[in-house]
Structure formats: C-alpha cells, structure tokens
C-alpha cells in the first residue's frame, strides 16, 4: 500500500442512498490516510451528503443524466487531470470508466474490472461483485489501499434521546424513481392504516416526509382524519441532518427502500423497511436491528430490479403487503 496518498478524487453517481452507502469506503480510506484530501464527484441532487459527514473536503458535480453528459464528463476529466490528485477511484460498471480514469493521467487509478480494457488502463481493476451488501461492494474499491474494514455507513449525528414508545414513519420514495416508473412502496392508504393501527395499540406515532412525499403525505392525512400523531411534515425537517436526528430519536422506524433507510442503518435505529422489486440482501446488512418487510405472495421474478428489468411491472405482486402484516412484524420484533 502507498503511504503518500494526499489528494484523492472519488467518483460515485447515484441517489443520496448510494452516497450514504459509499461512505464506508471513504471512512476506511481516511482512517489509513487521515491527512488525505477527499474530493467526491457526484450528481448535484445528492449534495446534501455533506450534511452527514465531515470527511469529504470538496464536492464536484456532474450532470450525468443531462443532454450534455459527455461534455460534463470531459470537464470532470480535466478537473481531475489538473487538480494535482495522486489517486482516483470510481464506482460503476460501465466500460467507459476505465478510459476516463486513464485520460486523467493520475498515477493511481482504481475501478471495477469490466474486461480487458480496464486491466490495461487501470493500475488496479477490482472484481465487481454485485451480489452482496452494496457498501461492501463499494468498499472493495479501497481494499488495494487500506486494510481497514468499515461494514456500515457512519454519519456525524450526536446521540439522540429516544422518544418513549415511538414509531417514526417515513412512507415516501424519491420523485425521480416514480418518474422512471419504479414503484418501491405500498399505497398511501396502506400507510394511513398502519398509522391508525399503531396508534390504537398505544404507540407514539410520528409521521415525517419531505417535498418528494407531498402527494403521498396528503393522501395519508386525508385518510387518517384527526386521530393523534406527531406531524413532522410541515417544515420542521429542513435538511438531511434534521431527518437523521429525528430518526435517531425514534425507538422504531418504518420506511421504504429509500435514502432514510440508509440513514437509519448508519444510526442503528431499529428499522423495518418495505421491499418489493429490489433486493434487500444488497441494500440492508444482515443485522438484527433492521428487518425487511416483504409480500407473502410469491412472484417468480422478484427481486427483479435492476438485473431483470429497469421499471416496475404492472402487477406489483411484490408489494401486496397489508397494513396488518406490517404492524404485526413491527410490534412483534
């Protein structure tokens, strides 16, 4: 392992959940090279990752999904080339990545093994194993540089005093997923019934959600009527850090396959997550504090995203989960 790493350019595109799951790689790198400067290249929509960690010195944004993505990638290469970086690390399985890293001229270039070209152009082509917990997959990128192993994301949130008997519910998913035709949660009316049933059991129910969840939240509130629950959907949660602190206060947390799930994992809050078409084994650790909630009805294709299809199917058998089933799992474990 090199002992003179001082300036690292790391690339990881995706949603805020992907950036949270990328944190273990950054953490292990900083443990070995505490004085190294870390620049993280990502999409601007995920810039709030800086709310959760102080290990990233600089963010560099690339609009990878825009019509000018190739000029954006060229700017990224130039940024890396003239930024006096000694190491560049990139996630992603696209064969173009190894060429982009090579064009930067940076001495140490690490990415996934995507074939012959990656083995020629990278100083280290790491085997890509997608059939594992995603943070472990990302962490393997830094294994050539450090012996440190960080299993779970860690975020800079002070320990919170727990609200007694509380169940926090975050029902939404990102609007980008919905626009793409990717459905990853149960119907809003199911969520409303979950709130009611938990309240009837005497639980201190808390509802939260951000701007992406507006439509879902409105349906829940209309269906719930006037029964008593704490409403954290009216602007109290102004940042990702605010949401993390609220999750830290909850005794139990129910959510979908979305960014708040990964925050809860980092905080090790007792968490229950709805899973349908995505693979829980890749997105949550095999730990007692997190439980996947899945349909009892068998779908031969599930989980089907992303290996088998890029959008959700019309049947959504994988999300045929009742409020009663959700509440039973939450209250009995």
C-alpha positions, -999 to 999 in steps of 0.1 A, spaced: 0 0 0 12 35 -8 19 57 22 20 90 4 -17 94 -6 -25 131 -2 -52 140 -27 -79 116 -37 -106 121 -64 -135 97 -58 -165 92 -83 -198 78 -73 -230 86 -92 -265 78 -80 -290 89 -54 -284 101 -19 -288 65 -7 -259 55 -29 -237 82 -15 -245 71 21 -236 35 12 -203 48 -3 -193 63 30 -176 32 44 -151 33 16 -143 70 24 -142 62 62 -116 34 58 -95 55 34 -94 84 59 -85 60 88 -54 50 69 -46 84 54 -60 109 79 -44 139 62 -56 130 27 -79 155 10 -111 138 -4 -129 152 -34 -162 134 -42 -176 137 -77 -213 131 -77 -247 144 -90 -258 178 -76 -291 163 -64 -271 144 -38 -250 173 -24 -268 170 10 -244 141 18 -222 169 32 -248 173 59 -240 139 73 -202 137 72 -171 159 76 -148 135 58 -154 150 23 -133 181 17 -148 191 -17 -178 182 -39 -176 183 -76 -209 180 -95 -215 162 -128 -249 162 -146 -246 126 -157 -282 124 -168 -284 156 -188 -282 160 -226 -247 174 -223 -234 145 -202 -204 139 -225 -191 175 -222 -198 172 -184 -176 140 -183 -149 158 -202 -150 187 -177 -147 161 -150 -116 145 -166 -100 180 -169 -108 187 -133 -91 155 -122 -62 159 -146 -52 194 -134 -62 190 -98 -29 176 -86 -46 143 -75 -24 113 -68 -53 88 -66 -86 84 -85 -112 59 -75 -145 53 -93 -175 30 -88 -197 19 -116 -196 -10 -141 -196 10 -173 -166 0 -195 -161 37 -204 -150 44 -168 -115 29 -171 -108 51 -202 -120 82 -184 -97 74 -154 -68 68 -178 -73 101 -195 -68 119 -162 -32 108 -161 -34 103 -124 -8 79 -111 -31 55 -91 -63 46 -109 -88 22 -93 -121 9 -106 -140 -22 -113 -128 -50 -136 -151 -46 -167 -129 -65 -191 -96 -64 -208 -95 -26 -213 -99 -20 -175 -70 -43 -167 -48 -24 -192 -59 12 -183 -63 9 -145 -35 4 -120 -59 -19 -101 -91 -34 -116 -112 -47 -86 -135 -76 -92 -171 -64 -93 -194 -85 -71 -230 -71 -72 -244 -100 -52 -236 -85 -18 -245 -57 5 -238 -26 -16 -215 -8 9 -192 -39 9 -192 -38 -29 -181 -1 -28 -156 -8 0 -137 -33 -22 -126 -4 -43 -104 9 -15 -91 -26 -5 -59 -21 -25 -51 10 -4 -62 1 31 -65 -29 55 -93 -11 74 -128 -26 71 -158 -4 77 -190 -25 75 -217 1 79 -222 38 70 -214 62 98 -227 97 100 -219 127 121 -250 129 142 -249 133 180 -267 105 200 -303 114 205 -326 108 234 -352 83 224 -389 92 224 -405 66 246 -427 40 228 -422 59 195 -427 46 159 -415 70 132 -429 65 97 -414 78 65 -436 65 37 -421 81 6 -396 74 -21 -378 98 -44 -398 115 -72 -371 105 -96 -379 69 -90 -416 75 -95 -410 94 -128 -389 64 -140 -418 41 -133 -401 25 -103 -426 17 -76 -409 7 -43 -435 12 -16 -471 3 -7 -501 25 -14 -506 57 7 -538 43 21 -519 13 34 -495 36 52 -525 55 66 -539 23 81 -505 15 96 -506 48 114 -541 41 127 -533 6 139 -502 16 157 -520 45 174 -547 21 185 -520 0 201 -509 30 221 -478 37 202 -464 73 199 -468 76 162 -447 102 143 -452 109 105 -424 126 85 -416 132 49 -400 157 25 -411 176 -6 -409 144 -27 -435 128 -5 -461 156 -7 -487 137 -26 -484 106 -5 -485 126 27 -517 144 17 -535 112 10 -523 97 43 -535 128 62 -569 128 45 -574 91 52 -562 94 88 -586 121 98 -580 137 132 -565 109 153 -535 119 174 -500 116 159 -469 138 157 -467 156 123 -432 163 111 -442 171 75 -448 208 79 -413 222 75 -396 212 108 -373 189 88 -353 213 67 -322 192 60 -309 157 58 -293 163 92 -327 172 107 -342 140 94 -312 120 107 -317 135 142 -354 126 141 -346 90 131 -321 89 159 -349 98 184 -373 71 173 -374 37 191 -386 21 159 -386 34 123 -407 22 93 -398 32 58 -395 22 22 -364 13 2 -351 49 1 -324 72 15 -339 74 50 -334 37 53 -296 41 49 -296 69 75 -313 46 99 -288 19 93 -260 43 100 -276 52 133 -285 16 140 -321 26 148 -345 -4 150 -357 -3 114 -384 -20 93 -382 -14 55 -407 -23 28 -391 -42 -1 -407 -52 -33 -388 -54 -66 -354 -45 -51 -331 -70 -34 -330 -65 4 -298 -86 6 -280 -59 -14 -294 -29 4 -295 -38 41 -270 -55 62 -277 -89 78 -281 -73 113 -308 -78 139 -316 -41 141 -330 -40 105 -359 -61 92 -371 -63 56 -409 -64 51 -419 -84 20 -451 -97 4 -461 -132 13 -473 -137 -23 -447 -153 -45 -435 -136 -76 -411 -157 -97 -392 -127 -109 -388 -109 -76 -364 -92 -69 -363 -80 -105 -347 -46 -103 -322 -40 -118 -309 -72 -133 -341 -83 -150 -360 -51 -157 -355 -13 -154 -390 -4 -143 -417 -19 -121 -442 -43 -136 -480 -35 -136 -490 -63 -112 -468 -53 -83 -474 -86 -65 -442 -80 -47 -458 -50 -29 -490 -68 -20 -485 -62 17 -513 -53 41 -512 -28 69 -520 -56 94 -489 -76 82 -467 -45 86 -479 -37 121 -476 -74 132 -440 -75 122 -432 -42 138 -449 -49 171 -437 -85 175 -400 -80 169 
